[in-house]
């Protein structure tokens, strides 16, 4: 039996990220063979990942990485079971590693991302994810990501609860202009602070507009004050009210959060004039952590009972 030294255990831990005891057990099991010990730990990681796959993971983090040349940005949501893990330095480093992999390999989907080589390791992103599940002890899931190319502004709120990327049709030279940076950051803050589903009126699907018009018409007809009004008058009233719908659901129609006397669209126009350059919001992306996911329901009494009974 080969002697298992502290350095061997430390080196294996550095290589795999697993705990000291798990590393020592793996080295003992493989009679000190480092490569075999790595293999053993990875196989255990696959088994643990499969076992935890059904557990709810709706916490985690939203994170963003901007490329060195400032011409691209990637945003990702990676979920874990608890908020505690979302603050774990190893987990956060893992998420940043995925973002670097995304910008380098530019996958088209999460499924494709999982097959990519994770940074400069010999592991795929999927294998690294399963290793992380084994190392940290919680189910994890790469839920979604987006890559945006061009002139962008980004914002992360609440240490990863919300992330925003806004793309602008603007001159590349504005990227380093302090006034533009402040303006673009204000737009990103607007997206995070007053979430809406659409950029402008033109981006609202026709069926959504028609459904809203039918709802407004029904409301008007149900109001006794409108009983004697002809259809063409009601149509004009709908035209007026649909504007409120756009104001509530379109970014450029919203009141600008720092000066509600103007819309976001007017703020863009004023900023473009001040900067002496054409500027337009091209698109925006908003990720809210755990949005639409089933949340884990905590039953503290049951948890205490399990602890007392040693389960």
N, C-alpha and C positions, 0 to 999 in steps of 0.2 A: 504493500500500500504506500503510494507516494505521500510525502508529507505536504499538507496543505498550508501554505504560508499566508500571512496577512496580505502580502503584496499580490499574491495570486488572486485572492478574494477581491482586493481593491481593484485590480486590473479588470476582472470580470464584471465587477459592478460598473466601472467606467464604460465598458463596452456595451453592456445591456441595459443599464439603468435599474436593474433589479436590486432588491434588498440584500444586505450582507448575509443573512442566514440562508436565503434562497441560493445565493452564489456559492456559499460554502457547501451546501447540500449537493449542488450540481457538480462541483469539483470532486467531492468525495465519491459521488456516484460514478464519475467517469475516471476515477483514479488519477486526478490531476490533469487530465487532457483538456486544455483550454478550449479548443475548437469544438470538441464533443460537449463540453459543458455549456457553451453558447447554444448548441443545437438542442440540448435537453431543455434549457430555459425557454427557447422559442417554442418547442413542442408543448411545454406546459402552458405557455402563453396562449397558444391556439385553443387548448382545452378550456382554459379559464374564460377566454373571450366568447367561446361558443356557449358556455354555461350562463354567462351574464347577458347574452344578447337580448333576452326577453325583458330585461329590467328597464323601467322607464328612465330615459335620459332627456330631460327637458331644461336642465340648467346648462352651464357651460359659458361660452364666450363668443362674441362677435369681434373680429379683429381685421385690421387693414394693413397692407404694405404697399408703399409707393416705390416704384422703380427708381434706381439711382439717377436716371436721366429725366425723371419727373414726367415721363410721357405715358406711363401706364400705372394702374393701381388695381390691386386685387383685394376683395373682401370675402370673408368666410365666416360661417357659423359652425362651430364644433360643439356638440352637446355632451354633457356628462350628467351624472345622477345628482350631484350636489353642488351648491354654490361654493362650498369649501374647496373642491377640486379646481373650480374655475379660477381660484386665486393661487393655485399651486405653481411655483416657478417652473417646474419640469413640464407641466401641462402647457403653460403659456409659451415656453420655448418650442415645444412640439408644434403648436399652432403656427408660430412664426415660421417654423421649418416647412410646414405645408404651404404657406403663402409663398415662400421663396421657390418651392418646387413648382407651384402653379405658374408664377411669372416666368420661370425658366422653361417649362415644358408645355405650357398653355393647353391643357386638356379641355375638351369640349363639354365634359360632364363629370359628375362625381364618380360614376362607374369607371370612366377612363382615368381619372385622377388616381384611383386606387391601384391601378396597374403601373403607374409611373415610379421611377426610382426616387426614393426619398433622399433629397440632397446628395451628398457624396458618399452615401452608405451603400451596402450591398443588398439592402432591403427595399421592397416596394412600399408605397404609402400604406397599403392594406396591412402588410406584415408589421410595419412600425406601429400602426394603430392597435393591432392586437397585442403587441409588446407593451404598449402603454396601458391597455386594459389590465394586463397581467401585473405590471409594475405598480400601478396606482390602486387597482382593486375595484374599479367602477366600470360599468358599461359606458362606452363612448361612441359617438356617431358623427361622421362628417356629413352634415345635413345639406349644405348648399354653398356655392361660391359664385362670384362674378368677376370678370376681368373687364376693365374699362380703359380704352386707349384714347389719348388726346389730352386736352387741357382739363385737368380735374381738380376738385377740391374734396377733402375728406374730413370726416369728423367721427370721433368715438365718444360716446357718452356713458357715464356710469361704470367705468372700467370694464366695458365690453357688453353692456346690456343693449346698446343700440349702436349701429354703424351706418354711415351715410357716405356715398360717393356721388358727386354731382359732376357731370361733364358739360363743358361750355364750347360753343362754336366761337372761338376767339383766336386772336393772333398768339402764336407760341411765345412771342417775346414778352407777353404779359405775365407769364408764369413767375418771373422774379420781381415783378412790380409790386411794391408794398401795398399800394392802394387797391390793386386788383386782388391781392392775396386776402386783404381784409374783407373786400366785397364778396369774394367767392366763399370765404368762411362763413359770412353772414347768411348766404343762401343755404349752405349745408346745415347751419344751426336752425334755419327756418324749417327745412325738411324734417329734421329730428324733432323739433318742438311742436310742429303742427302737421302731423302726417296726413297725407292725402293720397288717393290712388292714381291720380292722373297729372300729367304735366300741364296741359292746356285743353281748351275746348275741342280742338281738332283730334286729340288723342282719346277722347271719350267714345267708346263704341256706340254706333247708331242705335242698337237695340237697348242700351242702357238709357240713352236720352229719351227714346220713345216710351220706355217703361215709366220713367220719371214724369213725362208729360201726361200719361194716362192716369197716374196717381194724383197729379195736380188737378186734372180735369174732374176726377171723381170727387175730390175735396171741394172744388168750386160748386159743383152741382148739388152737393149735399148741404151747402150753406143756403138757408132760406132767403138770404138777401140777394142771391143770384138767380132765384127761381124764374124771374121774368126777363132775364138778360138773354139776348140771342146768342147763337153759337159763335158767330164771328167776334163778338165782344169777349166771350170766354177764351177764345183762341188768343186774343191780344193779351189777356190777363195771364195766360200760360206763358207767353213770351217773356213777360216781365218777371214772373216767378222763377222761370228756369235759370235766369241769371244768378239767383241766390244759390241754386244747386251747383252751378259751375264755381261760384265763389267758395263754396264749402269743400269742393272736391278736386279743384285744379290748382296746382302750385302757383302759376303766374297770376291767377285771379284772386288769390288770398290777400287779405290785408297784410302788409309787411309788418312783422312782429315788433320791430324797433321803431316803427312810425306808421300806425294804423290809418293815417290819413292818405296813404298811398298803397297801391297794390304791389305785389312782388314784381309784376311786369313793369310797372312804372319805376320801381327802384332800379331794375336792370337798365332801363332806358336812361335814367339819370346818371347812373354810374358809367355807362358807355360814353355818354356825352362828356362827362368829367375826365374820362381817361382818353378821349379822342380816338376811340377805336370801337368797331362794331362788336357787340357781345350778345350772345343768345344762349339761354339754357337749352342744351340739346337733350339731356336725359338725366334721370336721377335714380338711385337705387337705395332702398332703405331696408336694412335687416334688423328686426327686433328679436332678441334672444327668446327662444321658446315659443314664438308666435304660432298659434294654432296647434301646438303640441299638447298631448295629454299630460297633465301634471301629476306628479306623485302625491297621493294623499297620505299625509303622515298620521299614524295612529300611535301616539306616544304611549298610551296605556298598554297596547299590545307589544310595543318595543320593550318596555320595561319588564313585562311579563316574560318575554323571551330571554332577557338578560338574567332575570331571577332564576329561571328554570334551566339556564345554561344552554339554550337552543341557538 
